[in-house]
Amino acid sequence: MISSVRPLAMCIFLACSVAHADDMSLSTPRLAGIDNFRDVAGITHPYHTANDGVMRAGVFYRSNALTPQRNDLAVLEQLKVTTVIDLRSPGEVAALADTLPANSNYVNVDLIGNNGAFVIDLSKMTTNDVDRMMEDGERSFLTTAYARQGLGEVFRELASADEAALFHCTAGKDRTGWVSAVLQTIAGVDHDDIVANYVVTNDYTATRVNATLAALPASMRDTYGALMGVRANWLQAGLDQVIASYGSMDNYLKDGLGLDQATIYVLRGKMVRYLTLPAQSEFKGNAAEGAAMLNALQASPLSGRYTAYNYFLQSAIDQGTLAGIEEQVGGQVHADASSYLLRQPSRLYDSLAPVISGQGMQNEQSLVWLQGQSGYLGTDASNEARSSNEHTNGAMVGATYRFSDRSAANGGIGYSHGSVSAAGGDVKTNTTQTSLGARFALNSLDEGLWFGIQGSAGYIDYQSDRHLGSGLGTAQGDTQGGYYSGRASLGWLANTGMLSLTPAIGVQVTHLNIDSFKEIGSELALDMAGVNDTQTSLTTDLGINILSQAVGSWSLTPGIALGYERMLNDASTNSHGTLYGIGVDQTSAYGSKNLYKAGIQLRAQYRNVTVSTRVNYLTADTHSDGVSGLLDVAVAF
């Protein structure tokens, strides 16, 4: 008879730094006094997993009891092992306590119960008896409530570990082997690799086992040798019982061990780095940039923890889709907002052109005007970007003064509210703006060649909301900035009997500056870089006014306005954001070098009061279309 002292007890009943994913070899150190120490990620190479994943090294380690020799403790500390989970019974711990790495958190979770004590008579057992006993031990991890409760605690502790965690029992093979097999199953490791990892204990412990067997009588070596090692069928018995008792590993984890989905996802996030995300290779443009950032964030503190990002990503892996988040996460709306703001000074000039010309005014006469502005521009989605929509409402008040036949000047101040929507985001801009300009004629402002300069500047209050969905919250931003812009124009006014024609060409230059800012409100809120862009364009315009008609006391003048604008630099605008040092660039939906404008207008004049209304249609060669409307009221005195 041999009594089951500590090591034997564990053997029988036992439920006994993250590396980059492209590291294709493991170099886990061998420890002098802890011979069954190894990385759960693999033996010589990290295991590949389902869904194009690779196990991360340095996350979870498994071993036998911690009886370090020589520099073993220093090695564990270098590996950043700060959590040690001891799966042994209190009696086993009392007989051989762990020697722990410095500053480590020790947790003891007994998986056996009954203090781990029992007695067996090896002289009456065959290797087949050992087989059956050890298979029953593996099955008990599913059939015994005590073991299930303890295992649930073990996996929750592993999920909560801040750095590397080590779990062990006495020999590091059965209880430890089951925990390791369940972790590898959660990770999506192939079944054959899981079993191979289980039985490699025989290689790691061969020297110690052989020395022990050599000291035993020959008649005991077969059965005791079987007990000190592991066999594939032992683990398989436990895995088969998972299906028999619960139908799947997922049901075992949730119904048997009481783990919630978030904890399972945290464990998988800690262990696995996915090389590609669902459909990532198929994405283009902004979506590809967003997916790349979601992928890269697996190396950030958001991954493998109880975060909305980790839950979303692991769900996306299971569902095989990123659910459109790849199109929203990069902040395309900020690029669209910059594009919108760069184009607004040119639209402002188009709006003011009729009231700042000085035409039809008497010398030394003033024209005080009030203008309401409204506009919309929509851009269809493309391979590069999601669709965007721009809305503008504003008002300007100002005056134009005609000095003489050949010169006039103008000035105005106003407010404009802009709204840009794209890729789940909204940016609202409130701009206080001023405009100053002058026009000079060769002979007369009412006929012939003229030259004009017009400048504008504005202060911009910028607010954004990006609704990310999938539990990722809303990223909010707030900043400010400004713009200044100028246009130099050369035109001609020609009068015929029935029409007046005003062709003009010009150069518009706009500089936009938006301060950098940090979004808040979401784990995926970005640190947005500032904007410091200049846009230059050539413009051509043709105004056609038809002969005025008297209607009662009013004089009505219908007209047509045609225009074309050509961007000289890159028409697309980019934004740049970062999160945990990971950059993401986005391109605006609007990216046309060519913008075409056509509108109709009607001017009604009664004595010194003029009321004008205009409706314009805009289209660009990037599937952008829009309309704008204006209403002017002007009084001359």
TORFI-8566 format. One record per residue (C-alpha): z, x, y. Coordinates in steps of 0.001 Angstrom, whole numbers, padded with zeros to 6 digits, always signed. Layout:
ZXY ...
REM end
This chain:
+000000+000000+000000 -000806+001219+003472 +000780-000507+006434 -001461-001337+009327 -000247+000925+012070 -001849+000645+015459 -005314+002210+014935 -005835+000348+011686 -004802-002961+013172 -007355-002749+015869 -010144-001734+013586 -009764-004626+011301 -009266-007599+013425 -010786-006462+016292 -012504-008415+018487 -012765-004816+019119 -022664+003816+040871 -025272+002249+040211 -028335+004226+039318 -031784+003373+040589 -033823+001211+038244 -036577+003769+038012 -034213+006403+036528 -035680+006625+033047 -032941+008670+031376 -029169+008476+031074 -026875+011469+031110 -023513+009841+030462 -021049+012684+029834 -019373+013065+026442 -015587+013178+026771 -013425+015581+024757 -010553+013218+024054 -012338+009843+024254 -015176+010258+021788 -016512+006662+021866 -017018+006652+025640 -020485+005534+026753 -022443+003480+029266 -023211-000166+028467 -026634+000406+030092 -027933+002440+027142 -027619+005632+025160 -030322+008081+026217 -032341+005669+028378 -031433+002489+030253 -032460-000622+028351 -035272-002756+029635 -034416-006424+029901 -036164-009750+030115 -038047-010562+033334 -039035-006951+034039 -035492-005735+034485 -033837-002392+033803 -030145-001874+033145 -028241-000102+035901 -026245+002956+034879 -022689+003532+036045 -021604-000110+036221 -019740-000820+032969 -018439+001743+030494 -016978+001156+027024 -014654+003429+025062 -011792+003824+022669 -008204+004292+023906 -007857+006549+026932 -006392+009757+025519 -008121+012263+027816 -008278+015981+027208 -009358+018912+029404 -011347+017511+032370 -011880+013963+031013 -009883+012304+033806 -011805+014213+036473 -015064+013008+034918 -013898+009388+034965 -012934+009745+038601 -016334+011268+039415 -017930+008247+037722 -015875+006053+040104 -014079+004209+037328 -011599+002176+039360 -011016-000721+036947 -009722-000255+033387 -009521-003325+031132 -007469-002732+027991 -008323-005213+025212 -005425-004193+022959 -002301-006121+022015 +001040-005262+023661 +002136-003506+020479 -000918-001260+020478 -000429-000451+024147 +003216+000445+023561 +002287+002753+020687 -000437+004592+022609 -000526+003910+026336 -003613+004748+028403 -003742+007764+030655 -005525+006347+033681 -007861+007811+036300 -006304+008170+039734 -006212+005043+041910 -007530+002810+039143 -006618-000848+038593 -005293-001467+035069 -005604-004879+033393 -004395-005635+029869 -005974-008620+028113 -004920-009091+024507 -007708-010573+022358 -005854-010599+019015 -002495-012291+019528 +000478-011998+017164 +001037-008549+018706 -001814-007165+016564 +000387-006577+013509 -000672-007125+009893 -000589-005388+006519 -003468-004808+004118 -003694-003198+000701 -006802-001019+000728 -006328-000192-002938 -007219-003783-003753 -010210-003994-001358 -013833-003106-001828 -016375-002345+000869 -017621-005909+000417 -014110-007154+001172 -014130-005056+004336 -017516-006517+005245 -016270-010070+004908 -013073-009344+006802 -014898-007728+009723 -017512-010480+009858 -014673-013005+010086 -013154-010910+012858 -016389-011130+014881 -016596-014879+014283 -013061-015295+015575 -014231-014459+019081 -015854-017887+018996 -013574-019862+016736 -010170-018772+018076 -008961-020332+021313 -006708-017341+022050 -009646-014906+021869 -011887-017181+023954 -009277-017509+026674 -008805-013744+026791 -012529-013064+026834 -012997-015432+029752 -010430-013409+031687 -012138-010141+030716 -015513-011200+032040 -014028-012541+035269 -012256-009214+035795 -015501-007331+035171 -017337-009559+037643 -014698-008863+040315 -014646-005082+039885 -015589-003286+043091 -016898-000101+041502 -017396+001057+037923 -015283-000691+035276 -014279+000568+031832 -013166-001705+028973 -011773-000517+025658 -009654-001263+022637 -008169+001248+020187 -011277+002545+018425 -013724+001084+020937 -015873-000561+018319 -015069-004205+017448 -013387-005954+020374 -015107-003521+022693 -018360-003918+020768 -018292-007701+021117 -017679-007566+024880 -020513-005047+025225 -022899-007175+023133 -022154-010277+025217 -022737-008331+028450 -026048-006989+027168 -027072-010483+026111 -026287-011774+029614 -028431-008937+030977 -031357-009912+028746 -031394-006813+026522 -033485-007155+023367 -031569-008170+020238 -032536-005049+018304 -031312-002817+021136 -027990-004692+021241 -027441-004183+017522 -028507-000535+017710 -026046+000014+020551 -023298-001527+018461 -023827+000670+015399 -024204+003916+017365 -020405+004034+017322 -020841+005629+013906 -022586+008592+015531 -020143+008957+018429 -017050+008903+016205 -018446+010730+013164 -016508+013971+013698 -013162+012225+014064 -013794+009780+011186 -014927+012528+008828 -011830+014575+009594 -009620+011572+008896 -011389+010759+005621 -011179+014344+004452 -007383+014065+004556 -007345+010921+002383 -007513+010649-001405 -011088+010317-002629 -010347+006839-004011 -009664+005499-000505 -012547+007051+001364 -015153+004353+000807 -013077+001398+001938 -011252+003257+004707 -014533+004825+005842 -016122+001372+006023 -013171+000106+008058 -013348+002979+010558 -017045+002497+011252 -019244-000475+012154 -022078-002283+010427 -024854-004328+011965 -024043-007407+009892 -020562-007601+011485 -021988-008082+014935 -024715-010341+013595 -022058-012620+012108 -020631-013127+015596 -024051-013691+017156 -024940-016215+014455 -021655-018014+015094 -022647-018370+018763 -025558-020545+017673 -023575-022368+015016 -020692-023235+017364 -022377-023572+020760 -026145-023621+020309 -026727-020802+022800 -025023-017863+024460 -025109-019741+027777 -023120-022626+026283 -020650-020164+024737 -020079-018494+028095 -019595-021769+029961 -018031-024119+027425 -016312-021555+025206 -015112-018991+027733 -014947-021198+030819 -017217-019031+032975 -019083-020645+035841 -022706-019931+036658 -021796-017799+039670 -019746-015404+037512 -022519-015102+034942 -024959-014328+037758 -022592-011746+039257 -022341-009972+035908 -026108-009953+035526 -026633-008847+039098 -024276-005910+038539 -026032-004830+035355 -029735-005409+035983 -032206-004214+038592 -035429-006257+038454 -038463-004101+039144 -040532-007067+040301 -039492-010568+041299 -041276-013738+040146 -044953-013663+041240 -044219-010767+043609 -047457-008954+042803 -049432-012036+043869 -048016-012321+047385 -049928-011214+050464 -049048-010465+054052 -045729-011774+055332 -044816-013250+051950 -045294-009868+050286 -043073-008238+052931 -040408-010884+052434 -040481-010551+048645 -040250-006774+048955 -037122-007137+051087 -035578-009597+048616 -036310-007064+045885 -034890-004123+047822 -031685-006023+048581 -030776-005597+044919 -029549-002163+046027 -027371-003662+048777 -023752-004885+048739 -025118-008433+048431 -026203-007822+044854 -023898-008219+041868 -021211-009960+043903 -020217-013522+044688 -022811-013925+047435 -025387-016568+048236 -028104-013913+047919 -027065-012912+044392 -026882-016540+043266 -030283-017295+044783 -031944-014228+043270 -030570-014769+039778 -031551-018452+039961 -035036-017422+041042 -035287-015106+038025 -034302-017956+035697 -036649-020449+037349 -039557-018017+037690 -040095-018691+041394 -038765-017534+044751 -039256-021123+045981 -040951-020088+049222 -037990-018026+050456 -040260-014979+050478 -042194-016634+053327 -039098-017436+055387 -036791-014477+054929 -038748-011986+057038 -038513-013881+060322 -042190-014616+060989 -041177-016993+063759 -040064-014008+065875 -043561-012526+065668 -045031-015926+066566 -042661-016265+069510 -043723-012864+070863 -047370-013824+070495 -046714-017081+072318 -044872-015420+075189 -047584-012793+075639 -050215-015508+076037 -048300-017765+078411 -049027-015915+081699 -052747-016375+081119 -052202-020106+080515 -050122-020224+083698 -052998-018729+085688 -055423-021295+084257 -053047-024065+085303 -052580-022807+088849 -056194-021817+089526 -057245-025047+091339 -054242-025153+093710 -054186-021454+094647 -057877-020996+095504 -057593-021960+099193 -060910-023791+098872 -061387-026977+100896 -058492-026109+103179 -058658-025610+106915 -057766-022289+108477 -054003-021878+109105 -053313-024878+106908 -050640-025041+104187 -050849-026832+100893 -047533-027615+099183 -047970-028488+095556 -045973-029590+092550 -047401-029152+089087 -046285-030469+085696 -047534-028600+082641 -047623-029489+078978 -049395-027874+076054 -049664-027517+072302 -051310-024951+070058 -051272-024967+066278 -052439-022187+063957 -053259-022822+060314 -051731-020820+057483 -053630-017830+056129 -053189-015185+053451 -051156-013198+055963 -048867-015789+057524 -047548-019321+057411 -048796-021880+059936 -047211-022044+063360 -046889-024613+066141 -046313-023986+069830 -045162-026546+072410 -044827-025974+076156 -043405-028118+078939 -042763-026946+082439 -043130-027393+086162 -044079-025224+089133 -043588-025837+092817 -045243-023713+095449 -047435-023404+098479 -050836-022019+099348 -051616-020907+102893 -055121-020294+104208 -055117-017662+106904 -058797-017752+107814 -062243-018404+106417 -061919-015334+104236 -058312-015146+103029 -055495-017177+101510 -052195-016482+099790 -049914-018428+097475 -046477-018356+095944 -044563-020508+093525 -041508-020764+091346 -040946-022781+088246 -039480-023311+084849 -041056-023464+081412 -039584-024557+078106 -041311-023282+074993 -040797-024131+071348 -042320-022163+068473 -041990-023243+064840 -043094-021215+061820 -041948-020363+058296 -038781-022424+058430 -037773-021030+061815 -037629-022314+065373 -037524-020308+068568 -036814-021930+071904 -037576-020091+075116 -036503-021078+078606 -038373-019126+081240 -037714-019028+084952 -040885-017709+086534 -042464-016856+089834 -046077-016419+090849 -047635-014661+093849 -051262-014069+094718 -054021-013818+097255 -057736-014446+097466 -060331-012778+099700 -063908-013845+100323 -066889-011806+101449 -067924-014540+103860 -065973-017730+103207 -063567-019043+100634 -065732-022173+100459 -068931-020415+099448 -070098-017095+098104 -068392-014071+096557 -064593-013879+096326 -061964-011579+094845 -058501-012652+093739 -055301-011061+092514 -052474-013041+090969 -049184-011816+089581 -046359-013535+087781 -042986-012561+086371 -040328-014359+084439 -036845-014146+083007 -036656-015437+079403 -033694-016903+077575 -034484-016705+073834 -032734-018661+071068 -033701-018920+067417 -032731-020713+064214 -034176-019810+060824 -033380-022322+058092 -033618-020282+054904 -032731-022924+052321 -031630-022318+048700 -028026-021982+049839 -028814-019026+052102 -027814-020819+055301 -029243-020606+058791 -029775-017342+060669 -029286-017775+064395 -030270-015419+067175 -029775-015235+070920 -031206-012715+073354 -033038-012415+076646 -035952-010614+078163 -038725-010883+080664 -042375-010454+081379 -044608-009427+084191 -048324-010073+084354 -051296-009691+086635 -054886-010853+086801 -057677-009483+088939 -060654-011833+089242 -064119-011703+090751 -065943-014985+091296 -068607-016904+093117 -068612-020362+094645 -071995-022031+094849 -072586-025503+096278 -075602-027628+095475 -076359-031134+096460 -074588-032686+093480 -072428-029898+092063 -070228-027000+092960 -070125-024106+090498 -067407-021469+090318 -068114-018759+087760 -065513-015964+087531 -064621-012940+085445 -061271-011218+085281 -058856-008867+083592 -055411-010093+082566 -052602-007645+081700 -049221-008866+080457 -046172-006851+079481 -043383-008493+077489 -039898-007120+076937 -037343-008818+074681 -033999-007169+073973 -033001-006374+070397 -030455-008716+068849 -028506-009472+065693 -028814-012806+064009 -025673-014463+062648 -024823-017303+060283 -026441-016126+057047 -026084-013241+054620 -029791-012644+055247 -029484-012621+059039 -031592-009788+060432 -031069-007124+063048 -034195-007739+065116 -035837-004896+066982 -036706-005446+070603 -040181-006275+071837 -041987-003957+074228 -045632-005007+074053 -048566-005064+076452 -051568-007309+075999 -054856-006939+077884 -057725-009389+077874 -061038-010082+079578 -061582-013588+080921 -064592-015600+081978 -064384-019054+083526 -066793-021636+084841 -065684-024574+086957 -068106-027434+087544 -067220-030112+090082 -069406-033166+090501 -070094-034677+093935 -067110-036669+095206 -067278-040449+095051 -065425-042827+097356 -063330-045478+095642 -061601-047546+098261 -059566-045203+100436 -059619-042500+097786 -062144-039779+097130 -062611-038987+093437 -064026-035697+092190 -064575-035298+088441 -065080-031857+086951 -065450-029698+083882 -063746-026362+083194 -065017-023889+080605 -063426-020601+079701 -063426-017696+077273 -060799-015008+076754 -061247-011813+074738 -058249-009763+073657 -058863-006029+074048 -055954-004854+071890 -054652-006137+068569 -054446-009890+068913 -051768-010180+066230 -048169-009527+067192 -045617-007995+064854 -041858-008254+064556 -039501-005846+062837 -036109-006645+061379 -033642-004767+059206 -030840-005708+056839 -028660-003048+055178 -031208-000473+056324 -034068-002346+054641 -036931-003058+057017 -039214-006080+057036 -042300-006486+059216 -043980-009779+059977 -047294-010684+061560 -047867-013656+063838 -049955-016551+062582 -052049-016366+065755 -054311-013347+065523 -057541-014215+067284 -059332-011921+069675 -061397-014837+070930 -060066-017949+072640 -062356-020716+073860 -061348-023329+076431 -062973-026558+077561 -061522-029279+079741 -062134-032210+082001 -060419-032902+085258 -060234-035552+087927 -059115-034971+091491 -058174-037897+093729 -057657-037359+097452 -056194-039713+100029 -056023-038250+103511 -053873-035088+103092 -052542-035964+099611 -054332-034777+096486 -053495-035781+092922 -055230-033941+090083 -055068-034279+086333 -056649-032074+083710 -056873-032080+079932 -057984-028913+078154 -058932-028195+074571 -058377-024701+073186 -059693-023188+069984 -059704-019713+068481 -061478-018103+065581 -058299-017907+063453 -058068-021665+062898 -055985-022176+066017 -056461-025371+068007 -054568-026990+070809 -054542-029105+073925 -052905-028827+077299 -052395-031276+080090 -051637-030842+083778 -050695-033074+086667 -050770-031765+090255 -049552-033398+093412 -050413-031503+096601 -049844-032228+100269 -051738-030406+103016 -050318-030023+106504 
REM end
